[in-house]
Amino acid sequence: MQSDLGSENSNTSLRNEFYPLYVELKTYVESYSGGLASLANKVSISKPTLWRWVNFKNTKAPNPYHVLSLMRYVTKKENIVDIASSSDQEVARYLKDSFPGDFQRENPAEIRSDVNELMEDFYCYLIYLVTNTKKLMSRAEVKKIVGIYSLEQLELSIEDDDLTDDLLIRLGHVADVKIDRLITASILKEEDGHLKSLCTNPKIKISTTKKHLPKLYKFFKEKNMHTGSNLMYAYQESIPRETIKKIVNIQYEAFMECYKLMESEKCEGGEIYLLTSYFDSLEYN
């Protein structure tokens, strides 16, 4: 046993609804013989966080992405379903409760650190999104989409009639370097003039998604609101936690229904459509 792992005895009074989960996490952490600092580096979780887990210092739930990262390392499994199946009861339940959609998808999410490292770069993230669909995309088509984002970033006032393919491709020239990086990392392949993802369903870290999602709103086109092809609404009110759970369940069911519809009707000749869902309390709870 490592000297920096602590003991359970001094903190048993802090038992709460997550105590059984932390008991299992403590066992997994202590099963690693190299010490907390080494384990923290391997699973991308801070040493203080691991220390709090094994010493039962937390009264709130752990970050589910941290639990997933630890269990991927411990179980040596690559997708979330296999990871949960190889985990003890409380950890498995926590993963299923935290990522319910991943357990309903046809292809379970893969946990790949190399993908997540590259996805920290927004352009790599955007290129991955547009090449991970049924549609076949050439370099030029990808550069046009990157060019649209670049145009929004520059806040240039250009009339639609002047937005030629050539202009957008030139604005999206940075995509060439990013595409090559993704190909070198075996995340993309280029074949017969088209780019295609080799990793169809990676589990992208929530911190990465939170950082990049506001940038994707740049693609929202106000001019299309009258056509019924896009949607953006927001509302806020003070409501009890039980009502919040009801709303989340309604939105989850709606999102999964849309996801299944998109999967069943995806085609090579369609438009790349972005579906997102974000709901949470603005308070620190």
C-alpha positions as CSV (number, residue, x, y, z in Angstrom):
1,M,0.0,0.0,0.0
2,Q,1.3,3.5,-0.9
3,S,1.9,5.9,2.0
4,D,0.0,8.7,0.2
5,L,-3.3,6.8,-0.3
6,G,-4.7,7.4,3.2
7,S,-7.1,5.3,5.1
8,E,-10.8,4.9,5.4
9,N,-11.0,4.8,9.2
10,S,-10.7,8.5,9.9
11,N,-13.5,9.6,7.7
12,T,-16.3,7.1,8.0
13,S,-18.4,9.7,9.7
14,L,-18.6,11.6,6.3
15,R,-20.7,8.8,4.7
16,N,-23.4,10.1,2.3
17,E,-25.2,8.8,-0.7
18,F,-22.0,8.6,-2.7
19,Y,-20.0,6.7,0.0
20,P,-20.5,3.3,-1.7
21,L,-19.2,4.7,-4.9
22,Y,-16.1,6.2,-3.3
23,V,-15.5,2.9,-1.5
24,E,-15.2,1.2,-5.0
25,L,-13.1,4.1,-6.4
26,K,-10.8,3.9,-3.4
27,T,-10.2,0.2,-4.1
28,Y,-9.5,0.9,-7.8
29,V,-7.1,3.7,-7.0
30,E,-5.3,1.6,-4.3
31,S,-4.9,-1.3,-6.7
32,Y,-2.3,0.8,-8.6
33,S,1.1,0.3,-7.0
34,G,2.9,3.2,-8.4
35,G,1.6,6.0,-6.2
36,L,-1.0,8.8,-6.6
37,A,1.3,11.1,-8.6
38,S,2.0,8.5,-11.2
39,L,-1.6,7.4,-11.5
40,A,-2.8,11.0,-11.7
41,N,-0.6,11.4,-14.8
42,K,-1.8,8.3,-16.4
43,V,-5.5,9.0,-16.1
44,S,-5.4,12.8,-16.4
45,I,-6.9,13.4,-13.0
46,S,-5.2,15.7,-10.5
47,K,-3.4,14.1,-7.5
48,P,-5.5,16.1,-5.0
49,T,-8.7,14.8,-6.6
50,L,-7.5,11.2,-6.3
51,W,-6.4,11.9,-2.7
52,R,-9.9,13.2,-1.8
53,W,-11.5,10.1,-3.3
54,V,-9.4,7.6,-1.3
55,N,-9.8,9.7,1.9
56,F,-13.5,10.2,1.6
57,K,-13.3,13.9,1.6
58,N,-15.9,14.6,-1.1
59,T,-19.6,15.0,-0.1
60,K,-20.7,15.5,-3.7
61,A,-20.6,13.2,-6.7
62,P,-17.2,12.8,-8.5
63,N,-16.7,14.2,-12.0
64,P,-18.1,11.3,-14.2
65,Y,-15.5,12.0,-16.9
66,H,-12.8,11.4,-14.2
67,V,-14.4,8.1,-13.2
68,L,-14.6,7.1,-16.8
69,S,-10.9,7.9,-17.3
70,L,-9.8,5.9,-14.3
71,M,-11.9,2.9,-15.2
72,R,-10.6,2.9,-18.8
73,Y,-7.1,2.6,-17.4
74,V,-8.1,0.0,-14.8
75,T,-10.2,-2.2,-17.1
76,K,-8.1,-1.7,-20.3
77,K,-11.3,-1.5,-22.2
78,E,-11.8,1.0,-25.0
79,N,-15.6,1.7,-25.1
80,I,-17.9,2.9,-22.4
81,V,-20.2,-0.2,-22.4
82,D,-17.4,-2.6,-22.0
83,I,-15.8,-0.4,-19.3
84,A,-19.1,-0.3,-17.3
85,S,-19.5,-4.1,-17.7
86,S,-16.1,-4.7,-16.3
87,S,-16.6,-2.3,-13.3
88,D,-18.1,-3.0,-9.9
89,Q,-21.7,-2.3,-9.2
90,E,-21.7,1.3,-7.9
91,V,-19.2,2.5,-10.6
92,A,-21.1,0.8,-13.3
93,R,-24.4,2.3,-12.2
94,Y,-22.8,5.8,-11.9
95,L,-21.5,5.6,-15.5
96,K,-24.8,4.4,-16.8
97,D,-26.7,7.2,-14.9
98,S,-24.1,9.9,-16.1
99,F,-24.0,8.9,-19.7
100,P,-27.4,7.3,-20.5
101,G,-27.3,8.1,-24.2
102,D,-24.0,6.2,-24.7
103,F,-25.7,3.0,-23.6
104,Q,-28.5,3.4,-26.2
105,R,-26.3,4.0,-29.2
106,E,-25.7,1.4,-31.8
107,N,-21.9,2.0,-31.5
108,P,-20.6,2.4,-28.0
109,A,-18.4,5.5,-27.4
110,E,-14.7,4.9,-27.6
111,I,-12.4,6.4,-25.0
112,R,-9.3,7.5,-26.8
113,S,-6.8,10.0,-25.2
114,D,-5.1,10.7,-28.5
115,V,-8.4,11.9,-30.0
116,N,-9.2,14.1,-27.0
117,E,-5.7,15.7,-27.1
118,L,-6.2,16.7,-30.8
119,M,-9.8,17.9,-30.1
120,E,-8.5,20.6,-27.8
121,D,-7.8,22.4,-31.1
122,F,-11.0,23.9,-32.3
123,Y,-10.2,23.5,-36.0
124,C,-9.4,19.8,-35.5
125,Y,-12.6,19.5,-33.6
126,L,-14.7,21.2,-36.3
127,I,-13.0,19.2,-39.1
128,Y,-13.7,16.0,-37.2
129,L,-17.4,16.9,-36.8
130,V,-17.9,17.5,-40.5
131,T,-16.0,14.4,-41.6
132,N,-17.7,12.1,-39.2
133,T,-21.0,11.9,-41.1
134,K,-22.5,9.9,-44.0
135,K,-21.6,12.7,-46.4
136,L,-18.4,12.4,-48.4
137,M,-16.3,15.6,-47.9
138,S,-13.4,16.7,-50.1
139,R,-10.6,18.9,-48.7
140,A,-12.1,21.9,-50.6
141,E,-15.6,21.3,-49.0
142,V,-14.1,21.1,-45.5
143,K,-12.1,24.2,-46.1
144,K,-15.3,26.0,-47.2
145,I,-16.9,25.2,-43.8
146,V,-13.8,26.3,-42.0
147,G,-13.9,29.4,-44.1
148,I,-17.5,30.2,-43.0
149,Y,-16.3,30.1,-39.4
150,S,-13.2,32.2,-40.2
151,L,-15.5,34.8,-41.9
152,E,-17.7,35.0,-38.8
153,Q,-14.5,35.4,-36.6
154,L,-13.3,38.3,-38.8
155,E,-16.8,39.9,-38.6
156,L,-16.6,40.9,-42.2
157,S,-19.8,42.4,-43.8
158,I,-19.9,40.5,-47.1
159,E,-23.1,40.2,-49.1
160,D,-24.2,36.6,-49.9
161,D,-23.7,37.2,-53.6
162,D,-20.0,37.8,-53.0
163,L,-19.4,34.7,-50.9
164,T,-17.9,32.6,-53.6
165,D,-16.5,29.1,-53.0
166,D,-13.1,30.3,-53.9
167,L,-13.2,33.0,-51.2
168,L,-14.4,30.6,-48.5
169,I,-11.7,28.0,-49.5
170,R,-9.1,30.7,-49.2
171,L,-10.5,31.8,-45.8
172,G,-10.4,28.2,-44.7
173,H,-6.8,27.5,-45.7
174,V,-5.8,26.6,-42.2
175,A,-7.8,23.4,-42.5
176,D,-5.0,21.8,-44.7
177,V,-2.6,21.7,-41.8
178,K,-5.2,20.4,-39.3
179,I,-6.4,17.7,-41.8
180,D,-2.8,16.5,-42.2
181,R,-2.5,16.3,-38.4
182,L,-5.6,14.2,-38.1
183,I,-4.5,11.9,-40.9
184,T,-1.1,11.4,-39.3
185,A,-2.8,10.5,-36.0
186,S,-5.0,7.9,-37.8
187,I,-8.2,9.8,-36.9
188,L,-8.9,10.6,-40.6
189,K,-8.2,9.0,-43.8
190,E,-8.1,10.5,-47.3
191,E,-9.3,8.2,-50.1
192,D,-10.5,8.9,-53.6
193,G,-10.4,12.6,-52.9
194,H,-12.7,12.3,-49.8
195,L,-12.0,12.6,-46.1
196,K,-13.5,10.1,-43.7
197,S,-13.2,9.7,-39.9
198,L,-11.6,6.5,-38.7
199,C,-13.0,7.0,-35.2
200,T,-16.8,7.1,-35.5
201,N,-17.9,7.6,-31.9
202,P,-15.2,8.9,-29.5
203,K,-16.1,10.2,-26.1
204,I,-15.0,13.8,-26.2
205,K,-14.2,15.4,-22.9
206,I,-17.0,17.7,-21.5
207,S,-14.4,20.4,-20.9
208,T,-13.5,20.4,-24.6
209,T,-17.2,20.5,-25.7
210,K,-17.9,23.3,-23.3
211,K,-15.0,25.3,-24.7
212,H,-15.9,24.7,-28.3
213,L,-19.7,24.8,-28.3
214,P,-20.1,28.6,-28.2
215,K,-17.9,28.8,-31.3
216,L,-20.3,26.4,-33.2
217,Y,-23.1,28.9,-32.6
218,K,-21.4,31.0,-35.2
219,F,-23.0,28.7,-37.8
220,F,-26.5,29.7,-36.7
221,K,-28.1,31.5,-39.6
222,E,-30.8,34.0,-38.6
223,K,-31.8,34.3,-42.3
224,N,-33.0,30.7,-42.1
225,M,-35.3,31.1,-39.1
226,H,-38.4,31.6,-41.3
227,T,-37.7,28.3,-43.2
228,G,-38.2,26.0,-40.2
229,S,-34.7,24.6,-40.7
230,N,-33.1,25.8,-37.4
231,L,-34.2,26.6,-33.9
232,M,-32.8,28.5,-30.9
233,Y,-34.8,29.2,-27.7
234,A,-33.8,30.0,-24.1
235,Y,-35.8,30.4,-21.0
236,Q,-35.1,30.7,-17.3
237,E,-37.1,30.4,-14.1
238,S,-36.7,29.3,-10.5
239,I,-38.1,25.8,-10.1
240,P,-37.7,22.9,-7.6
241,R,-35.1,20.1,-8.3
242,E,-37.9,17.6,-9.0
243,T,-39.2,19.8,-11.8
244,I,-35.7,20.1,-13.2
245,K,-35.4,16.3,-13.3
246,K,-38.7,16.2,-15.2
247,I,-37.5,18.7,-17.8
248,V,-34.2,17.0,-18.2
249,N,-36.0,13.7,-18.9
250,I,-38.3,15.3,-21.4
251,Q,-35.3,16.9,-23.2
252,Y,-33.3,13.7,-23.1
253,E,-36.2,11.7,-24.7
254,A,-36.6,14.4,-27.4
255,F,-32.9,14.4,-28.1
256,M,-32.7,10.6,-28.4
257,E,-35.7,10.6,-30.7
258,C,-34.0,13.2,-32.9
259,Y,-30.7,11.2,-32.8
260,K,-32.5,8.0,-33.9
261,L,-34.3,9.8,-36.7
262,M,-31.0,11.3,-37.9
263,E,-29.3,7.9,-37.8
264,S,-32.2,6.2,-39.7
265,E,-32.3,8.9,-42.5
266,K,-28.6,9.9,-42.9
267,C,-27.5,10.1,-46.5
268,E,-24.5,11.1,-48.6
269,G,-26.4,13.9,-50.3
270,G,-27.8,15.7,-47.3
271,E,-26.8,18.8,-45.3
272,I,-24.5,18.5,-42.2
273,Y,-26.9,19.4,-39.4
274,L,-25.8,20.1,-35.9
275,L,-28.0,19.0,-33.0
276,T,-27.1,20.1,-29.5
277,S,-28.7,20.1,-26.1
278,Y,-27.7,22.0,-23.0
279,F,-29.6,22.5,-19.8
280,D,-28.4,23.2,-16.3
281,S,-29.0,25.3,-13.2
282,L,-27.2,28.6,-13.1
283,E,-26.5,28.2,-9.4
284,Y,-23.6,26.3,-7.8
285,N,-25.4,23.1,-6.7
